[in-house]
Amino acid sequence: MTGRRQHYAHFYGLQPIPQDDRPLLVVHGNCQAESLRVLLGSSSSQSSGIDDAPVRTVRLPPVHELTAEDLPHLERVLARVDVLVSQPVRDGYRDLPLGTAEVLARAARRPRSVVVPIVRWAALHPFQVIVRSPGAGEPPVVPYSDLRALSLAAGRPALPDVPSADAVRAVRDLSVRELEGRQERHGSLPVVDLLQAAGAAATHTVNHPGNGVLTGLAGRVLAALGLPADVADPGRTLLDSVHAPVLPEVLAALGLEPAAARAEWRVSGSPLADEEVRAAQLRWYAEHPGVAEAGLARHAEAAAALAP
C-alpha cells in the first residue's frame, strides 16, 4: 500500500466514507480545490471538538494526478455524491473523461453543482508566470517563471528589475480582466473582490491564494448551497509550500504597506535567494531552446505592460 493511497484512503475504498445525514461533497480540480475542501469540511468552531461542518467531504486526488486506473474509484465515489464543487476542467482533460461536465454526468445521483474559479492573481507578483513545456516540463527550483529571466533567455530587451507603478497597476488590471472573463465564461462564483480586499495577503504565488481568499470563497460555496456559511480559519497556512518574493515598490503602487514586502523565496519553510532561482532557471532555459520564447508569447500582454 503506497503512501498516496493511504492519503486518499476514502477515495480508494481503504476506509469507509463517513455516514450521516449531511450532504456528501467533493471538490474537483487542482491544489486550490483540496484547500477549499479542507475549509468546507471543517467545523465552524475549531475549538468546539464537535464536527459541526454542514457537509461531509471526500478528498479527491488533484485532477492532474488522476489516471485511467483511478476512474473506477472516481466512479464509486461519484455514485454517492450529493454536491460537486468543481473548478472549470475541459472535457477530455489529459485524454480522460475528467472535464467538469463529464464528471457531473457520471455522478449517479445528479448532484447539485457549484463552479469555483481557478485563481490566478499577478498583482503582488507582476513578473511571475507559469510556463510548462510539453517536452521540458517545469523550470527547476520552483515551478514558476519570471518574465525578466524569460526576456534575458530569449535575447529580448531586458525588463526593469523594479516595475513602474503604472506597470504594476496594468498587470493587476490584466489579472482582473482575465479572472472576471473566466468567471463569466464558466458561471463560477466571484473571487476578484476577495483578492482585492486581501491586499498583501491575497496570494503566496500567482496561483496560491491566501487563507482569507480561500475562506471567503468557501463561505460563498456554502451560501450558494443554502447552507450556513460560517467558515473558520483552519489555524494553519493553506497552500504553504512556496512563497514568492514581493517587492516593496509593488506594494506601494497598489496602495499597500511596503513593510509587508519579502526579498526571498520561502520553499517548504526554508529561505531561498531570488538570485539563486534565476541563475538555475537561466541555465535551464539555455538547455531547452524555445521554452523562453514560448513563455513570452503566451504572456505577451503582461510582458508588454512591464516593458520600459
Order of alpha helices (4+ residues) and beta strands (2+ residues): alpha-beta-alpha-beta-alpha-beta-alpha-beta-beta-beta-alpha-alpha-alpha-beta-beta-alpha-beta-alpha-beta-beta-alpha-alpha-alpha
